[in-house]
Amino acid sequence: MRPEHRPTRHLSDLAARFGLEVARGGADAATVTLTGVAVGSADVLPGDLFVGLPGLRSHGARYAAAAVESGAVAVLTDAEGAALVAGQPDAAAVPVLTWGPDAAPRGLLGDVSAWFYDHPARDLTVVGVTGTNGKTTTCYFVDAALRTAHATTAVVGTVELRVGTQAIESPRTTVEAPVLHGLFSLMRERGATACSMEVSSHALALERVAGLEVDVAGFTNLQRDHLDFHGDMEGYFRDKARLFAPGHARRGVVCVDDAWGARLAAEAAIPVDTVATRPDPVGGATAGWRVSDATIGLDGVGSTFVLSGPDGERVDAASPLPGLVNVSNAALAIVLAHRAGVPLADAVAGVASASAVPGRMERVVERGGGRPLCLVDYAHTPDALVLALQAVRPITPGRLVIVFGSDGDRDRGKRPMMGEIAARLADVLVVTDENPRSEPPAEIRAAILDGVRAERPDLADVHEVSPRAEAIRTALRLAGEQDTVVVTGKGHEPTQEIAGVFHRYNDRDVFLEAVRGTGGDEVPAEPVTVLDATGSATVDSVRTGLRDLATRARGRRSIAVVGSLAAPVDELDAVGRLAVRLDIDRLLVVGEGVRAVHTGALQEGSWGEESRALPDVAAAAAWLTAEVRAGDVVLVTDADGALAPALDAVRGAAR
């Protein structure tokens, strides 16, 4: 997601501003104009500066030729990278700039990206949230509060990248610096005035947020996670604490329920508000904001509490999600939004009215008609699992059934801990696979079961089931109407990584498909969703539309119909390639003028009949009339409105 009207910068100005050396192509450097910045060769658009960073496994400069093929007009790297570029004949046509030996490459990348887009975040109110658990929920709560004071807001986080009403699937919790500052530029262009964003510990350690100073930084908690990356809890804490420093945040709001939060509040070099949300918070004695009288609604939908402030404030507040953990998230969000300029009463009302957060205590199937209550939650750490199960227990008349696993190629020490917690707090366990990655799934399950045996030596009511979809179906067969089935670990995630391959998969969708197959009250099929982008499409808007299509589909069948576009062949080719990368199920390319879109799709992957080049609109309309079915999500896009009959065919199928 980049601004539609991309800025231009001269390469010579970049070199002068950041003291860069021209390693090759000095004569050309004076005339090169940049229209973007990219750090991944797959993200390069024509006119971009490609930045080749040294990496843990490979140097980014090794991909300079691919970047140039995609349209990069210059390369910025270090001395080692310049030598690598020199060995790639296909990259010889562009100037190469280098930074000095004392530069911090990733910090420089952030500063360059912010400079290129003219520091767009300075025109926004930005709230950044970090911590082990609760970042996503708190971020969405903050956004709900910000929307009471800002007509257009944005969200950057684990689930999505959203500007106003447009959203795409997020590749990671915090995107790389060029993408981030490009997003801020798009926000400014579209009139957004506030942004709520998640800031991961990886992003802080790898300086993905360099060049950004948030208005208010929030801290939820620190619990065991990512020790494979940070080494130990002390290293994990130090990386989280980077956000609470001058130049990174103007002020902070810290939850002091745990010792790490209390320490962060004491050591931060910026003004900090402290929030205590539990009955026995570590930093409660000096907390400025306090939660009291917290109650969990027996309907299982939400909780209420009283929030008291340092200046005598006292407000009745509510969390729209169940559990004391979401009381903590809501209280923190209210104070964050208030310190970001939202009146306290408005912040309280905004959080209380927040809509469901994808994959966070998400109610997928309601109790009734012989079916259990079915929930999806992202809990993937020991502490988060405790909080999730404690939140669900009070709203469960019968047995609590959990479907869970643990990640491969990540902290192995938490696997038996997760098993012990589930065995202690749930009634029925279905142990399955999460994201095995390169590890044998059975070995991960065995480590979890070692922890289960510490609590239940006889493995009573414990089931080991793979694959994950079958585990969910098993849980539904085991559960009755008074029971609750909670699937943890993946939350909103749209894929499952097995042996290095990302398979389209979503817990929510599997739940719904499984419930439809159990009989009882019929769950109505979702209708056809029509995304009308006809009449004024550009290559950039089609790219955006494809990403939006992939996000909205979330397990449903996605169909893209692409008509006339005024663009060079290489840009049309790139559109087809993007459709494959986004796993669009069906691509219809209408008319000879855009055939390159179909060609790009074929060259990117073995699509066969999944990508079709159709001669005219009539053929497209006929295909859509015959093939579109309930639940499909269909994007129809062109530059001149000629696809109107195809759009009518989709709408006819929707009826």
C-alpha positions in Angstrom: 0.0 0.0 0.0 1.6 3.2 -1.3 0.3 6.6 -2.0 -1.4 6.9 -5.4 0.6 10.1 -6.1 4.1 8.9 -5.4 6.7 11.6 -4.5 9.8 12.1 -6.5 13.3 12.6 -5.1 16.6 13.0 -6.9 19.3 10.4 -6.2 21.9 13.2 -5.8 19.8 14.8 -3.1 19.6 11.4 -1.3 23.4 11.1 -1.5 24.0 14.6 -0.2 21.4 14.3 2.6 22.8 11.1 4.1 26.5 11.4 3.2 26.4 8.4 0.8 29.2 7.4 -1.6 28.6 6.7 -5.2 30.3 3.3 -5.8 29.3 3.0 -9.4 27.5 5.0 -12.1 28.3 8.5 -10.7 27.6 10.2 -14.0 24.1 8.8 -14.0 23.4 9.5 -10.3 22.9 13.2 -11.0 20.0 12.5 -13.3 18.2 9.6 -11.7 14.8 10.3 -10.1 13.4 8.0 -7.4 9.6 7.3 -7.0 9.8 4.8 -4.1 12.0 2.8 -1.7 12.0 -1.0 -1.3 14.0 -3.4 0.8 12.6 -6.7 -0.7 13.2 -7.4 -4.4 9.6 -8.8 -4.7 8.2 -5.4 -3.5 10.1 -3.3 -6.1 8.0 -1.1 -8.4 9.4 0.8 -11.4 11.4 3.9 -10.2 12.3 2.5 -6.8 15.5 2.7 -4.8 16.4 -0.9 -3.9 18.1 -1.1 -0.5 20.3 -4.2 -0.1 20.8 -4.9 3.6 23.2 -7.5 5.2 21.1 -10.3 6.6 21.4 -13.2 9.0 21.4 -15.8 6.2 22.0 -13.8 3.0 22.9 -10.3 1.8 20.1 -8.4 0.2 22.4 -7.1 -2.5 22.4 -10.6 -4.0 18.9 -9.9 -5.3 19.9 -6.6 -7.0 19.5 -8.0 -10.5 15.9 -9.2 -9.7 15.2 -5.7 -8.3 16.5 -4.0 -11.4 14.4 -6.4 -13.6 11.4 -5.2 -11.6 12.2 -1.6 -12.3 14.6 -0.4 -9.6 16.7 2.6 -10.9 19.4 2.6 -8.2 20.8 0.5 -5.4 21.8 1.5 -1.9 24.0 -1.0 0.1 27.3 -1.4 1.9 30.7 -2.1 0.5 30.2 -5.8 0.6 26.9 -5.4 -1.2 28.4 -3.1 -3.8 30.8 -5.9 -4.7 27.9 -8.4 -4.9 26.0 -6.0 -7.2 29.1 -5.7 -9.4 29.1 -9.4 -10.0 25.5 -9.3 -11.5 25.6 -8.1 -15.1 21.8 -7.6 -15.1 22.2 -4.9 -12.4 25.1 -3.1 -14.1 22.8 -0.4 -15.7 21.9 1.4 -12.5 24.0 3.6 -10.0 25.1 2.0 -6.8 25.4 4.1 -3.6 27.0 2.9 -0.3 26.9 3.9 3.3 30.0 4.2 5.5 31.3 1.5 7.8 30.0 3.3 10.9 26.4 3.5 9.7 23.5 1.5 11.3 22.0 0.1 8.0 18.5 -0.5 9.3 18.3 2.8 11.1 19.5 4.5 7.9 16.8 2.7 5.9 14.1 4.1 8.3 15.5 7.6 8.1 15.8 7.4 4.2 12.2 6.1 4.0 10.8 8.9 6.2 12.8 11.5 4.3 11.6 10.1 1.0 8.0 10.5 1.9 8.5 13.8 3.7 8.0 12.5 7.2 4.2 11.7 6.8 3.8 10.4 10.4 4.3 13.9 11.7 0.9 14.8 10.2 -0.8 12.0 12.1 -1.6 11.1 15.7 0.2 7.8 16.1 -0.3 5.4 19.0 2.2 2.4 19.1 1.4 -0.6 21.3 4.0 -3.2 22.3 4.1 -6.2 24.7 3.9 -9.9 24.5 0.1 -10.4 24.6 -2.8 -8.1 24.0 -1.2 -5.9 21.3 -3.8 -6.6 18.6 -6.8 -6.3 20.9 -5.5 -3.1 22.5 -4.7 -1.7 19.1 -8.2 -2.3 17.9 -9.7 -0.8 21.1 -7.5 2.3 20.6 -8.7 2.6 17.0 -12.3 2.5 18.2 -11.5 5.3 20.7 -9.6 7.4 18.1 -12.6 7.2 15.7 -14.7 9.2 18.1 -12.4 12.1 17.5 -11.0 11.4 14.0 -13.1 11.0 10.9 -10.6 8.7 9.2 -8.2 6.4 11.0 -5.7 3.7 10.2 -4.5 0.4 11.7 -1.1 -1.3 11.3 -0.7 -4.7 12.9 -0.8 -8.5 12.9 -4.2 -8.9 11.3 -4.3 -6.2 8.6 -3.0 -3.0 7.2 -6.0 -0.7 7.0 -6.4 2.9 5.9 -10.0 4.2 6.3 -12.1 1.4 4.9 -9.5 -0.2 2.7 -7.5 -3.1 4.2 -5.1 -5.8 3.1 -3.7 -8.9 4.8 -0.7 -8.0 6.9 2.5 -9.9 6.2 3.8 -9.4 9.8 3.1 -7.5 13.0 5.2 -4.5 12.0 6.2 -4.1 8.4 9.6 -3.0 7.1 10.4 0.7 7.3 9.8 1.5 3.5 6.4 -0.1 3.7 5.6 1.6 7.0 6.5 5.1 5.9 4.7 4.5 2.5 1.6 3.5 4.5 1.9 6.8 6.5 2.1 8.7 3.3 -1.0 6.9 2.0 -2.8 7.7 5.2 -2.0 11.4 4.8 -3.1 11.3 1.2 -6.4 9.8 2.1 -7.1 12.2 4.9 -6.4 9.9 7.8 -5.4 11.8 10.9 -4.7 9.0 13.4 -3.1 5.6 13.4 -3.0 2.8 15.9 -0.2 0.4 15.3 1.4 -2.7 16.9 5.1 -2.6 17.4 6.7 -6.0 17.8 10.0 -6.7 19.7 11.4 -8.0 16.4 10.6 -4.6 14.8 12.3 -2.8 17.6 15.4 -5.0 17.5 15.6 -4.8 13.7 14.8 -1.1 13.6 11.8 -1.4 11.4 10.3 1.6 13.1 13.4 3.8 12.6 12.5 7.3 11.4 9.3 7.2 13.4 8.4 8.9 16.7 5.0 7.9 18.0 2.9 10.3 20.0 2.0 7.8 22.6 3.6 4.3 23.3 1.7 1.6 25.2 3.0 -1.5 27.0 0.7 -4.4 27.8 2.9 -7.0 29.5 6.0 -9.1 29.1 5.7 -12.9 29.2 7.7 -15.8 27.8 7.9 -15.7 24.0 10.4 -15.3 21.2 13.3 -16.4 23.4 14.8 -18.1 20.3 15.3 -14.6 18.9 16.0 -12.5 22.0 18.0 -15.1 24.0 16.5 -14.5 27.4 13.8 -12.4 29.1 16.3 -9.7 29.9 17.2 -9.3 26.1 13.4 -9.5 25.3 12.8 -6.7 27.8 15.6 -4.5 26.5 14.2 -4.7 23.0 10.7 -3.8 24.1 12.1 -0.9 26.1 13.6 0.7 23.0 10.2 2.2 22.2 10.1 4.1 25.4 12.9 6.5 24.7 13.2 10.0 23.3 13.1 10.0 19.5 11.0 6.9 19.5 8.0 8.1 21.6 6.9 11.4 23.1 5.1 9.8 26.1 4.1 6.4 27.3 1.3 4.5 29.0 2.5 1.3 30.8 0.5 -1.5 32.4 2.3 -2.2 35.7 0.5 -5.4 36.6 3.8 -7.4 36.2 7.4 -6.7 37.3 8.5 -5.9 33.8 6.0 -3.2 33.4 6.8 -1.7 36.8 10.5 -1.7 35.8 9.8 -0.2 32.4 7.8 2.7 34.0 10.6 3.4 36.4 13.4 3.3 33.8 11.7 5.1 30.9 13.3 8.4 29.8 10.0 9.8 28.6 6.8 10.9 30.6 4.8 7.8 31.5 1.3 7.1 32.8 1.0 3.9 34.8 -2.1 1.6 34.8 -2.8 -1.1 37.3 -5.6 -3.5 36.2 -5.4 -6.5 38.5 -6.2 -7.0 42.2 -2.5 -7.5 43.1 -0.4 -5.5 40.5 3.3 -5.4 41.1 3.4 -1.6 40.5 0.0 -0.9 42.0 1.3 1.2 44.9 2.3 4.1 42.6 0.0 3.5 39.7 -1.7 6.7 38.4 -4.7 4.8 36.8 -6.5 1.9 38.6 -9.1 -0.6 37.7 -11.7 -1.7 40.3 -15.0 -3.5 40.5 -14.3 -5.6 37.4 -17.1 -8.1 36.5 -17.4 -10.6 33.8 -20.7 -10.7 32.1 -22.5 -14.0 32.3 -23.5 -13.7 28.7 -19.9 -14.1 27.8 -19.9 -11.1 25.6 -18.0 -8.5 27.7 -16.9 -7.2 31.1 -17.4 -4.0 33.0 -15.1 -2.1 35.4 -14.4 1.3 37.0 -11.3 3.2 35.9 -9.9 5.9 38.3 -7.3 8.4 37.3 -4.5 10.4 38.9 -6.5 13.7 39.0 -9.7 12.3 40.6 -11.2 10.9 37.4 -13.6 8.1 37.8 -15.5 6.5 34.9 -17.6 3.4 34.4 -16.1 1.5 31.5 -16.6 -1.7 29.6 -14.7 -4.2 27.4 -16.7 -5.7 24.6 -14.7 -9.0 24.9 -14.9 -11.4 27.8 -12.3 -12.0 30.5 -10.2 -10.0 32.9 -7.4 -10.0 30.4 -9.6 -7.8 28.1 -10.4 -5.5 31.1 -6.6 -4.9 31.1 -6.5 -4.3 27.4 -9.5 -2.0 27.5 -8.2 0.1 30.4 -4.8 0.5 28.7 -6.5 1.5 25.4 -8.7 4.1 27.2 -5.7 5.8 28.8 -3.7 5.6 25.5 -6.4 7.2 23.5 -7.0 9.9 26.2 -3.3 10.8 26.2 -3.5 10.9 22.4 -6.0 13.7 22.7 -9.4 12.0 22.9 -11.6 13.2 25.8 -11.8 10.6 28.5 -15.6 10.0 28.2 -15.3 9.6 24.4 -12.4 7.1 24.8 -14.5 5.1 27.2 -17.5 5.0 24.9 -15.3 4.2 21.8 -13.7 1.2 23.5 -17.0 -0.1 24.8 -18.5 0.0 21.3 -15.5 -1.7 19.5 -16.4 -4.4 17.1 -15.0 -8.0 17.3 -11.3 -8.4 16.9 -10.4 -11.1 14.3 -9.0 -14.2 16.0 -9.1 -12.7 19.5 -11.8 -14.4 21.6 -13.8 -14.4 18.3 -17.2 -16.0 18.7 -17.6 -18.1 15.6 -20.6 -20.3 16.5 -23.1 -19.4 19.2 -24.3 -21.9 21.7 -27.7 -23.5 20.8 -29.4 -25.9 18.4 -27.3 -28.7 19.9 -24.0 -27.0 19.2 -21.4 -25.7 21.7 -20.1 -22.2 21.8 -17.1 -22.1 19.5 -14.3 -19.5 19.9 -11.0 -18.7 18.1 -8.2 -17.1 20.1 -4.6 -16.2 19.3 -3.2 -17.3 22.7 0.1 -18.9 21.8 2.2 -18.3 25.0 1.9 -20.0 28.4 0.6 -16.9 30.1 -1.8 -16.1 27.3 -3.2 -19.6 27.4 -3.9 -19.3 31.1 -5.7 -16.0 30.6 -7.7 -17.4 27.7 -8.9 -20.5 29.5 -9.7 -18.5 32.7 -11.7 -16.1 30.6 -13.8 -18.9 29.0 -14.4 -21.0 32.1 -17.0 -18.7 33.7 -19.1 -18.7 30.5 -19.0 -22.5 30.1 -21.9 -24.4 31.8 -20.4 -27.7 30.8 -17.0 -28.9 29.7 -14.2 -26.7 28.3 -12.7 -28.3 25.2 -9.5 -26.9 23.8 -7.8 -27.5 20.4 -4.2 -26.4 20.5 -0.6 -27.0 19.5 2.7 -25.1 19.5 4.9 -23.5 16.8 7.8 -25.2 15.1 11.2 -23.5 14.8 10.3 -21.4 17.9 10.9 -21.5 21.6 10.8 -25.3 22.4 10.8 -24.8 26.1 7.2 -23.5 26.2 5.7 -26.7 24.6 5.4 -28.8 27.7 4.3 -25.7 29.6 1.4 -25.3 27.2 0.5 -28.9 27.7 0.5 -28.7 31.5 -1.6 -25.5 31.5 -4.2 -27.0 29.1 -4.4 -30.2 31.2 -4.9 -28.2 34.4 -7.5 -25.6 33.1 -9.5 -27.4 30.4 -11.6 -30.6 30.6 -11.0 -32.1 27.2 -7.7 -31.6 25.2 -7.2 -32.1 21.4 -3.5 -31.7 20.7 -2.8 -30.9 17.1 -0.4 -28.9 14.9 0.0 -25.1 14.8 2.7 -24.0 12.3 5.2 -26.9 12.3 7.4 -25.1 9.8 10.5 -27.3 9.3 10.1 -29.5 12.3 8.3 -32.9 12.3 4.8 -32.2 13.6 4.7 -35.4 15.7 7.8 -34.3 17.6 6.1 -31.0 18.6 3.0 -32.8 19.7 5.0 -35.3 21.8 6.7 -32.4 23.6 3.3 -30.9 24.4 2.0 -34.3 25.6 5.0 -34.6 28.0 3.6 -31.5 29.8 0.1 -32.9 29.7 1.3 -36.1 31.4 2.7 -34.1 34.3 -0.9 -33.1 35.1 -2.7 -36.2 33.7 -0.5 -39.2 33.7 -3.3 -41.4 32.3 -4.0 -38.9 29.5 -7.8 -39.0 30.3 -9.8 -37.0 27.9 -6.7 -36.2 25.8 -6.8 -36.7 22.1 -3.9 -36.3 19.6 -5.3 -35.5 16.2 -3.7 -34.3 13.0 -4.2 -32.4 10.7 -5.6 -29.3 12.4 -8.9 -29.2 10.5 -9.6 -32.8 11.6 -8.8 -31.8 15.2 -11.4 -29.1 15.1 -14.0 -31.6 13.7 -13.1 -34.0 16.5 -13.6 -31.4 19.1 -17.0 -30.6 17.7 -18.0 -34.3 17.8 -16.9 -34.5 21.4 -18.7 -31.4 22.6 -22.3 -30.9 23.6 -24.5 -27.8 23.7 -23.4 -26.8 27.2 -19.7 -27.1 26.3 -17.4 -24.5 24.9 -14.8 -25.3 22.2 -11.9 -22.9 22.0 -9.2 -23.2 19.3 -6.0 -21.4 20.3 -2.7 -20.5 18.8 -3.4 -19.2 15.3 -6.2 -16.7 15.7 -6.8 -14.7 12.5 -3.9 -16.3 10.6 -4.9 -17.1 7.0 -2.2 -19.7 6.4 -0.5 -22.7 8.0 3.2 -23.2 7.4 4.2 -26.9 7.0 7.6 -27.9 5.7 8.3 -24.5 4.4 5.0 -24.3 2.4 2.2 -21.8 3.3 -1.2 -23.5 2.9 -4.4 -21.4 2.9 -6.0 -22.2 6.2 -8.1 -20.4 8.8 -9.5 -21.8 12.1 -12.7 -19.7 11.8 -13.5 -21.1 8.3 -12.8 -24.7 9.4 -15.2 -24.2 12.4 -18.0 -23.0 10.1 -17.5 -25.8 7.5 -17.4 -28.4 10.3 -20.6 -27.0 11.9 -22.4 -27.1 8.6 -21.6 -30.8 8.4 -22.9 -31.7 11.8 -26.6 -31.3 11.1 -29.0 -29.4 13.4 -29.9 -25.9 12.7 -28.6 -24.9 9.3 -25.9 -22.3 9.2 -26.7 -20.1 6.2 -24.0 -19.9 3.5 -22.4 -16.5 3.1 -23.7 -14.6 0.1 -21.6 -13.6 -2.9 -19.5 -10.5 -2.1 -19.1 -8.1 -5.0 -16.2 -5.7 -5.1 -17.0 -3.1 -7.9 -13.8 -1.3 -9.1 -15.0 -0.6 -12.6 -14.5 2.6 -14.5 -11.3 4.2 -13.3 -8.8 1.4 -12.5 -5.1 2.0 -12.6 -2.3 -0.6 -12.1 -1.8 0.6 -8.5 -5.6 0.4 -7.8 -5.8 -3.1 -9.2 -2.9 -4.2 -7.0 -4.7 -2.7 -4.0 -7.9 -4.4 -5.1 -6.3 -7.8 -5.4 -4.9 -7.5 -1.9 -8.3 -6.4 -0.6 -9.9 -9.4 -2.3 -7.5 -11.8 -0.7 -8.1 -10.2 2.7 -11.9 -10.3 2.4 -12.0 -13.8 1.1 -10.4 -15.4 4.2 -11.0 -19.0 3.1 -13.9 -18.3 0.7 -13.2 -18.6 -3.0 -11.7 -15.4 -4.5 -12.3 -14.4 -8.2 -10.7 -11.5 -9.9 -12.0 -10.1 -13.3 -9.5 -7.7 -14.9 -10.5 -5.7 -17.9 -8.9 -2.7 -19.8 -5.9 -1.1 -18.2 -3.6 1.6 -19.7 -0.2 0.3 -18.6 3.1 -1.1 -20.0 3.3 -4.8 -20.6 5.8 -5.3 -17.6 3.3 -3.7 -15.2 0.4 -5.8 -16.5 2.7 -8.9 -16.2 3.4 -7.9 -12.5 -0.4 -7.8 -11.8 -0.8 -11.4 -12.9 2.2 -12.5 -10.8 0.7 -10.7 -7.8 -2.6 -12.5 -8.2 -0.7 -15.8 -7.9 1.3 -14.7 -4.9 -1.9 -13.7 -3.2 -3.4 -17.1 -3.9 -6.4 -15.7 -5.8 -8.4 -18.8 -6.8 -9.7 -17.6 -10.2 -8.3 -14.9 -12.5 -10.3 -13.8 -15.6 -8.4 -11.5 -18.0 -10.7 -9.9 -20.5 -9.5 -8.6 -23.8 -6.3 -8.8 -25.8 -5.0 -5.5 -24.4 -4.4 -7.0 -21.0 -3.3 -10.5 -22.0 0.0 -9.8 -20.3 -1.8 -10.1 -16.9 -2.7 -13.7 -17.9 0.9 -14.4 -19.1 2.3 -13.1 -15.8 0.1 -15.4 -13.8 1.1 -18.4 -15.9 4.8 -17.6 -15.5 4.5 -17.1 -11.8 2.9 -20.5 -11.1 1.3 -23.6 -12.5 -2.2 -22.2 -12.7 -3.7 -24.2 -15.6 -7.4 -23.4 -15.8 -7.2 -21.1 -12.8 -6.1 -18.2 -15.0 -8.2 -17.6 -18.1 -7.7 -15.2 -21.0 -11.2 -14.4 -22.3 -11.7 -12.6 -25.7 -14.5 -10.2 -24.6 -17.0 -9.1 -22.0 -19.7 -11.5 -23.2 -17.4 -14.5 -22.6 -16.6 -13.2 -19.1 -20.3 -12.7 -18.3 -21.1 -16.2 -19.5 -18.4 -17.7 -17.3 -19.5 -15.8 -14.2 -23.1 -16.7 -14.7 -22.2 -20.4 -14.9 -19.5 -20.5 -12.2 -20.1 -18.0 -9.4 -21.6 -19.7 -6.3 -22.6 -18.7 -2.8 -19.8 -17.5 -0.6 -17.6 -16.3 -3.5 -15.8 -12.9 -3.3 -15.5 -11.3 -6.7 -13.5 -8.3 -7.8 -14.4 -6.7 -11.1 -12.0 -4.0 -12.2 -11.3 -2.0 -15.4 -10.4 1.5 -16.6 -13.4 2.3 -18.8 -16.5 0.6 -17.3 -16.8 -1.9 -20.2 -17.1 -4.8 -17.7 -20.5 -3.6 -16.6 -22.3 -6.7 -18.1 -19.8 -8.9 -16.2 -20.6 -7.1 -13.0 -24.3 -7.6 -13.7 -23.7 -11.3 -14.1 -22.0 -11.5 -10.7 -24.8 -9.6 -9.1 -27.3 -11.9 -10.7 -25.5 -14.9 -9.3 -25.5 -13.2 -5.9 -29.3 -13.1 -6.0 
